[in-house]
Amino acid sequence: MIIEFDGEVFRWDAREDSSWFFTSVPPELSEEIREIPRPYRGFGSVRVRARVGGSEWTTSIFPSSGSGSYVLPLKKAVRTAEDLIDGGPVTVRLEVLDG
């Protein structure tokens, strides 16, 4: 399964000194991902290949508590290479590897 979406970069604010940044997979696409049969992985994570601009990497998306959406972590190397900033836009292509 391959999905594409536009999102917004946000900083994980559970701790003041957090340097973790994410974007949310839209709820309707998150629901489609949840429906894919697959073995359970820790924290309900789903393995994906992500692409933002010219950057591609393998990672996992995680269910976000309360929102019903998955979140994609955006590592610093990707944020730097693609000029992503907190609150800024991001266009994502995800290939779901689990399932």
C-alpha positions as CSV (number, residue, x, y, z in Angstrom):
1,M,0.0,0.0,0.0
2,I,1.3,3.4,-1.0
3,I,-0.2,6.7,0.3
4,E,0.6,10.3,-0.2
5,F,-0.5,13.3,1.9
6,D,0.3,16.8,2.9
7,G,0.8,17.5,6.5
8,E,2.4,19.9,9.0
9,V,5.6,19.4,10.9
10,F,5.1,19.6,14.7
11,R,7.4,19.2,17.7
12,W,6.6,16.5,20.3
13,D,5.7,18.7,23.3
14,A,5.6,16.2,26.1
15,R,9.0,17.6,27.3
16,E,10.3,21.1,27.0
17,D,13.7,19.9,25.7
18,S,12.2,17.6,23.1
19,S,13.9,17.5,19.7
20,W,11.5,15.0,18.2
21,F,9.5,16.2,15.2
22,F,6.5,14.4,13.5
23,T,3.8,14.8,11.0
24,S,0.3,13.2,11.3
25,V,-1.1,10.8,8.8
26,P,-4.6,12.0,8.0
27,P,-7.4,10.1,9.9
28,E,-8.9,8.5,6.8
29,L,-5.6,7.2,5.6
30,S,-4.7,6.1,9.2
31,E,-7.9,4.0,9.2
32,E,-7.0,2.4,5.9
33,I,-3.6,1.4,7.3
34,R,-5.2,0.0,10.5
35,E,-7.3,-2.3,8.4
36,I,-4.3,-4.0,6.8
37,P,-3.9,-7.5,8.4
38,R,-0.5,-7.8,10.0
39,P,1.2,-9.2,13.0
40,Y,1.2,-6.9,16.1
41,R,4.4,-4.9,16.6
42,G,5.5,-3.0,19.7
43,F,3.4,0.1,20.5
44,G,1.2,-0.7,17.5
45,S,3.8,0.5,15.1
46,V,3.7,-0.1,11.4
47,R,6.9,-0.4,9.3
48,V,7.0,2.0,6.3
49,R,9.4,3.4,3.7
50,A,8.9,7.2,3.8
51,R,9.8,9.8,1.2
52,V,9.9,13.6,1.7
53,G,11.3,15.5,-1.3
54,G,14.5,13.7,-2.3
55,S,14.9,12.0,1.1
56,E,13.9,8.4,1.6
57,W,14.2,6.2,4.7
58,T,12.8,3.2,6.4
59,T,11.1,3.8,9.8
60,S,7.9,3.1,11.6
61,I,4.7,5.1,12.1
62,F,3.0,5.0,15.6
63,P,-0.6,5.5,16.7
64,S,-1.0,8.9,18.3
65,S,-2.9,8.8,21.6
66,G,-6.3,10.2,21.4
67,S,-6.3,11.4,17.7
68,G,-6.8,8.1,16.0
69,S,-4.1,9.0,13.5
70,Y,-0.6,7.6,13.0
71,V,2.4,9.9,13.3
72,L,5.6,9.8,11.3
73,P,8.9,10.8,13.0
74,L,10.9,13.2,10.9
75,K,14.6,12.7,11.8
76,K,17.0,15.7,11.8
77,A,18.8,14.7,8.7
78,V,15.6,14.7,6.7
79,R,14.4,18.0,8.3
80,T,17.7,19.6,7.4
81,A,18.0,18.2,3.8
82,E,14.4,19.2,3.0
83,D,14.3,22.5,4.9
84,L,11.5,21.4,7.2
85,I,10.6,23.6,10.1
86,D,8.2,23.4,13.1
87,G,4.8,24.4,11.9
88,G,5.8,24.2,8.2
89,P,4.2,22.1,5.5
90,V,5.5,18.7,4.4
91,T,4.5,16.4,1.6
92,V,4.9,12.7,2.4
93,R,4.8,9.4,0.4
94,L,4.5,6.3,2.6
95,E,4.9,2.7,1.5
96,V,3.5,0.4,4.1
97,L,5.9,-2.5,4.5
98,D,3.9,-4.5,7.1
99,G,1.0,-6.6,5.8
